[in-house]
Amino acid sequence: MNCETKKDRQQGKVWLVGAGPSDVELITVKGKRLLEEADVIVFDRLVGQGILMYGREDAEYIDVGKRSGHHPIPQEEINEILLREAKSGKKVVRLKGGDPFVFGRGAEEIELLLKEGIPYEIVPGITSAISVAAYAGIPVTHRNMASSLHIVTAHKKAGGIAEKEFESLVTMGGTLVFLMGVTSLPEVTEGLLKAGMNPNTPSAVLEKGTTAAQRKVCAPLSELASQAKEEQITSPAIILVGDVCSLSEMSWYEKRPLSGMRIIVTRPRERQGRLSRMLREEGAEVFEFPAIAVHPTPNTEILEKALAEIDTYQWFVLTSPSGAEQWMKFLRERRIDMRTLSHLKLACIGEGTASIMETYGWYADLIPDRYDGVHLGRLLAEKVKAGEKVLIARAAQGNPQLLEELMRAEQVQITDAPLYEVEEERYAYIDLRREFSYERTYAMFTSASTVRGFVNAAEGIELGQVHAFCIGKQTEKAARAFGMKTLTAKEATLESLIALAKSVQKGENLWEQTF
């Protein structure tokens, strides 16, 4: 028996979710799932922008970010937003950096929800007090050095840390972690020293932890503030004090091949996975920014007519991995048996496209040595016999060079059928300027359409300052047309793109060689 009332059905729910630190892979499995399902996502400044890309495209994104020194949206207004959205029957994710209950004011928001009778759940996140230290190679506890951990807010609000609190911290020993304390670092170190802490106590300031821009300053406690000032350490950063800081040689994050690089991956959402995974395995920080979306074309008349006459065709051509996936989707939706296509020879523009088709048991008969439309067209023109018919299924905005080369063949009948359309994406809740504020940020393009989509969404970005890794000449041509500094992979493969990034990482001054 279903006892659900109309009021129950209209009632929404709030999930208070800890996003963890900036590394998008450090959010919990549950937190990621809730983002994928949310109607509304209310997020803070300390949430890495890449994590927002886990949300639905049609979700509402509300930025209540608080920046050091000013609060654009008061806590009371944030509370009202949560109430309003939940009472309208929506699934609301309140996304907070780190853990919502570790100096995150999560309890204040829950108290209001409890008072108003709004259902809620709390999803813990990995606090920066532990994760940022781990990414710097510093364990916060150690059997021989620290058997306790103390997390303290060093924010100056309400006068900061009292003298008696410093005395207690020094007496307790163990590892001290101060959050939100960069601006008050001199007061923190002075307070600990006045309370009797050894001036030679190992200590560290860890800036922008778990990102490509992370830095650390390790020094004796008495010198930490001056050295941090000299290195121009800024927020967000955490302060660690204790013997465990002497173990910072255990650092691992910056030793990976692409460590220190932030790479904007612009492929369509469904094509992001493999490239992002490969880059992360090499140590790069990846910001997934799908600049384009691929949709089936509504104008399928040409393709439908060709399929009705498929017995008269000898060749079938696919020009991209997206095209391969859209083709198989097209067949499934129409319940077309693959066996009716068994007489066709398959030509693919590259190994990526061919590998997708192989998963369906259809192996390419022809792949050019260079993965572009020109070389595919030339090779096809050599292989196709007079009188044969060729069906090309590709983007409605397909490059004309393939046809130009293929038409050199004698007495070849060509059907160029639109299969899908490419649409440029925009994300009002993403500020690309924030990603490019780090000087070692690069864009990675796998097609000319990803370049155009990126430019369409790159509001406020000085395109002439963008350094771009391009998969091929056509992609490079598109990027250069907008003034970008470009490098092109030797081969049109993801592996070659990553090899190119590694060459730059090794210090090879390839950018100057391209102009």
BELHULIN-V792081 format. One record per pair of residues at least 24 apart in sequence whose ideal C-beta (glycine too) atoms are under 7 Angstrom apart, sorted by the first residue. I is the first residue (numbers start at 1). J is the second residue. Records with the same first field share a line. If there is no record, write none. Layout:
# BELHULIN-V792081
I=J / J
This chain:
# BELHULIN-V792081
10=89
11=89 / 119
12=85 / 86 / 87 / 88 / 89 / 90 / 91 / 92
13=86 / 91 / 92 / 119 / 120
14=82 / 86 / 92 / 94 / 113 / 118 / 120
15=93 / 94 / 120 / 121 / 123
16=94 / 100 / 106 / 109 / 110 / 120 / 122 / 123
17=93 / 94 / 95 / 123 / 125
18=96 / 98 / 99 / 100 / 123 / 124 / 125
19=47 / 48 / 51 / 95 / 96 / 97 / 125
20=98 / 125 / 126 / 131
21=98 / 126 / 128 / 131 / 132 / 209 / 210
22=48 / 210 / 211
23=210
24=48 / 50 / 51
26=126 / 131 / 210
27=51 / 125
28=123 / 125
30=123
31=123 / 125
34=93 / 123
35=93
37=91
38=91 / 92 / 93
39=90 / 91 / 92
40=85 / 90 / 92
41=93 / 95
42=81 / 82 / 92 / 94 / 95
43=95
44=95 / 96 / 97
46=97 / 98 / 236
47=95 / 97
49=430 / 434 / 435
50=287 / 288
52=429 / 430
53=288
61=429
63=429
68=235
75=105 / 108
79=109 / 112
82=109 / 113
83=112 / 116 / 118
86=118
98=125 / 127 / 128
99=124 / 125 / 126 / 127
100=125
102=127 / 129 / 151
103=153 / 179 / 180
128=179 / 209 / 238
129=177 / 179 / 238
131=210
132=206 / 209 / 210 / 238
133=206 / 240
135=209 / 210 / 214 / 253
136=206 / 209 / 216 / 248 / 251
137=248 / 249 / 250 / 251 / 252
138=204 / 240 / 244 / 245 / 247 / 248
139=244 / 247
140=175 / 177 / 244
141=175
142=244
145=243 / 244
146=174 / 175 / 242 / 243 / 244
147=174
148=172 / 173 / 174
149=174 / 175 / 177
150=174 / 176 / 177
151=177 / 179
152=176 / 177 / 178
153=179 / 180
154=178 / 179 / 180 / 181 / 184 / 188 / 239
155=180
156=183 / 184
160=184 / 187
161=191
163=191
166=191 / 192 / 194 / 195
167=195
170=195 / 196 / 197
174=242
175=240 / 242 / 244
176=241 / 242
177=238 / 240
178=238 / 239
179=238
181=239
182=233 / 234 / 235 / 237
185=225 / 228 / 239
186=225
188=239
189=221 / 224 / 225
192=221 / 241
193=221 / 222
197=221
201=241 / 242
202=242 / 243 / 245 / 246
203=240 / 241 / 245
204=240 / 245 / 248
205=233 / 237 / 239
206=237 / 238 / 240
207=233 / 234 / 237
208=236
209=238
211=285
212=260 / 261 / 262 / 285 / 438 / 440
213=438
214=253
216=248
218=245 / 248
256=282 / 283
257=282 / 283 / 502 / 505
258=282 / 283 / 284 / 501 / 502 / 505
259=283
260=440
261=285 / 440 / 442 / 501 / 505
262=287 / 435 / 438 / 440 / 441
263=442 / 444 / 501
264=289 / 435 / 441 / 442 / 443 / 444
265=289 / 444
266=290 / 291 / 443 / 444 / 445 / 450 / 453 / 454
267=446 / 450
268=292 / 293 / 294 / 322
269=293
271=321 / 322
274=494
275=494
278=494 / 498
279=498
282=498
287=435
290=425
291=424 / 425 / 450 / 453 / 454 / 457
292=422 / 423 / 424 / 425 / 449 / 450 / 453
293=423 / 425
294=322 / 326 / 420 / 422
295=420 / 421 / 423
296=326 / 329 / 330 / 420
297=396 / 418 / 419 / 420 / 421
299=418
302=415 / 417 / 418
303=393 / 417 / 419
306=391 / 415 / 417
307=336
310=340 / 341
312=389
313=344 / 389 / 391
314=344 / 345 / 388 / 389
315=344 / 345 / 347 / 384 / 388 / 390 / 391
316=344 / 346 / 391
317=347 / 390 / 391 / 392
318=348 / 349 / 353 / 393
319=349 / 373 / 394 / 398 / 402
320=349 / 353 / 394
321=352 / 353 / 356
322=420
323=353 / 393 / 394 / 395 / 419 / 420
324=353 / 356 / 357
325=356
326=419 / 420
327=393 / 419
328=360
330=419
338=362
347=376 / 380
349=373 / 376
350=492
351=493
370=492
371=472 / 492
372=472 / 473 / 474 / 492
373=399 / 401 / 402
374=401 / 405
376=402
377=401 / 402 / 404 / 405 / 406
378=405
380=406
381=405 / 406 / 408 / 409
384=409 / 412
386=410 / 411
387=411
388=412
389=413
390=414
391=415 / 417
392=416 / 417
393=417 / 419
394=419
395=420 / 421 / 422
396=421
397=422
399=474
422=449
424=452 / 453 / 456
425=453 / 457
426=456 / 457
427=457
432=457 / 458 / 461
433=460 / 461
436=461
442=467 / 468 / 469
443=468
444=469 / 497
445=470 / 471 / 475 / 479
446=471 / 475
447=475
448=474 / 475 / 478
451=475 / 478 / 479
452=478
455=482
467=511
469=497 / 500 / 501
471=497
485=511
486=514
487=511 / 514
